[in-house]
């Protein structure tokens, strides 16, 4: 079980950068299109689609990590005590909830790209706003304190 935990944690840790870059790139693509007042095109749909795939993979890895994490198992034994420790609370509650919200906003942005009339003037604006919220949530929810490998 320890090897599975290390493998899932390593993959989740590595793919966070791909997810962050994909979301930032998608936001940038949408923003540029919105500011240029151009119609939605294949590039926008491809960026949104790729971003949501990366975020979905990251979400699945995160859920697997929650299932196999020894720290989460210990935290679940006494939630009152666990929620008083800021890092444990962040990793067991705040991080998963915030990241789930980020994935939901990215999916809403992707749906906006897929379902709207390509010529609709607010289409890119809505998609830009939704991906901006997703990006902000991801940045807030990354466990920056773990970057040193702790």
C-alpha positions in Angstrom: 0.0 0.0 0.0 2.9 2.3 0.7 4.2 1.9 -2.8 0.8 2.7 -4.3 0.6 5.8 -2.1 4.0 7.0 -3.2 3.2 6.4 -6.9 -0.1 8.2 -6.7 1.3 11.1 -4.7 4.2 11.4 -7.2 1.9 11.4 -10.2 -0.5 13.9 -8.5 2.4 16.1 -7.5 3.9 16.1 -11.1 0.6 16.6 -12.9 -0.3 19.6 -10.8 2.1 21.7 -12.9 0.6 20.4 -16.1 -2.9 21.2 -14.7 -1.8 24.7 -13.7 -0.1 25.4 -17.0 -3.1 24.0 -19.0 -5.5 26.2 -17.1 -3.4 29.3 -17.4 -2.9 28.6 -21.1 -6.6 28.1 -21.6 -7.4 31.3 -19.7 -4.8 33.2 -21.8 -6.3 31.8 -25.0 -9.8 32.8 -24.0 -8.7 36.2 -22.8 -6.8 37.0 -26.0 -9.8 36.1 -28.1 -12.1 38.1 -25.9 -9.9 41.2 -26.0 -9.6 40.8 -29.8 -13.4 40.5 -30.1 -13.0 37.5 -32.3 -15.4 34.6 -32.7 -14.8 31.3 -30.9 -12.7 29.0 -33.0 -11.2 25.5 -33.0 -8.2 26.7 -31.0 -10.5 27.8 -28.1 -12.4 24.5 -28.2 -9.2 22.5 -28.2 -7.7 24.4 -25.3 -10.8 24.0 -23.2 -11.1 20.3 -24.0 -7.4 19.6 -23.2 -7.6 21.6 -20.0 -10.6 19.7 -18.7 -9.0 16.4 -19.6 -5.8 17.3 -17.6 -7.9 18.5 -14.7 -10.1 15.4 -14.7 -7.0 13.2 -14.6 -5.6 15.3 -11.7 -9.0 15.0 -9.9 -9.0 11.2 -10.3 -5.4 11.0 -9.0 -6.4 13.3 -6.1 -9.4 11.1 -5.2 -7.1 8.0 -5.3 -4.7 9.8 -3.1 -7.4 10.6 -0.5 -8.2 6.9 -0.5 -4.7 5.6 0.1 -3.1 8.4 2.1 -1.9 7.3 5.6 -2.2 10.9 6.8 -5.9 11.1 5.7 -6.6 7.8 7.4 -5.2 9.1 10.6 -7.1 12.4 10.3 -10.4 10.6 9.8 -9.9 8.9 13.1 -10.3 12.1 15.0 -11.6 15.0 12.8 -11.9 17.5 15.6 -8.2 17.2 16.3 -7.2 17.0 12.6 -9.2 20.2 11.8 -7.2 22.1 14.4 -3.9 21.5 12.6 -3.8 23.9 9.6 -1.8 21.7 7.2 -3.9 18.6 7.9 -7.1 20.6 7.5 -5.8 22.1 4.3 -4.8 18.7 2.8 -7.8 16.8 4.0 -10.6 19.3 3.5 -9.7 22.7 2.0 -7.6 21.4 -0.9 -10.0 18.8 -2.2 -13.0 21.0 -1.9 -11.4 24.0 -3.6 -9.9 21.8 -6.4 -13.3 20.2 -7.0 -14.8 23.7 -7.4 -11.9 24.6 -9.8 -12.7 21.5 -11.9 -16.4 22.4 -11.9 -15.6 26.0 -13.1 -13.3 24.7 -15.8 -16.0 22.3 -17.0 -18.5 25.1 -17.1 -16.1 27.1 -19.2 -15.6 24.2 -21.5 -19.3 23.7 -21.8 -19.7 27.4 -22.6 -17.1 27.0 -25.4 -18.9 23.9 -26.8 -22.5 24.9 -26.5 -22.6 28.6 -27.4 -23.2 30.1 -30.8 -19.7 30.8 -32.2 -20.7 34.3 -33.1 -22.3 35.1 -29.7 -20.5 38.2 -28.4 -20.4 37.2 -24.8 -19.2 33.6 -25.4 -15.5 34.2 -25.0 -16.2 36.6 -22.1 -18.1 34.0 -20.1 -15.5 31.3 -20.9 -12.7 33.7 -19.9 -14.4 34.5 -16.6 -15.0 30.8 -15.8 -11.4 29.8 -16.6 -10.1 32.8 -14.6 -12.0 31.5 -11.5 -10.8 28.0 -12.1 -7.2 29.3 -12.3 -7.5 31.4 -9.2 -8.9 28.5 -7.2 -6.1 26.2 -8.4 -3.4 28.7 -7.4 -5.1 29.2 -4.0 -5.4 25.4 -3.4 -1.9 24.3 -4.4 -0.1 23.2 -1.2 2.8 25.6 -1.7 4.2 24.6 1.7 5.0 21.2 0.3 7.2 22.4 -2.6 10.3 21.6 -0.6 9.3 17.9 -0.6 7.8 17.9 2.9 
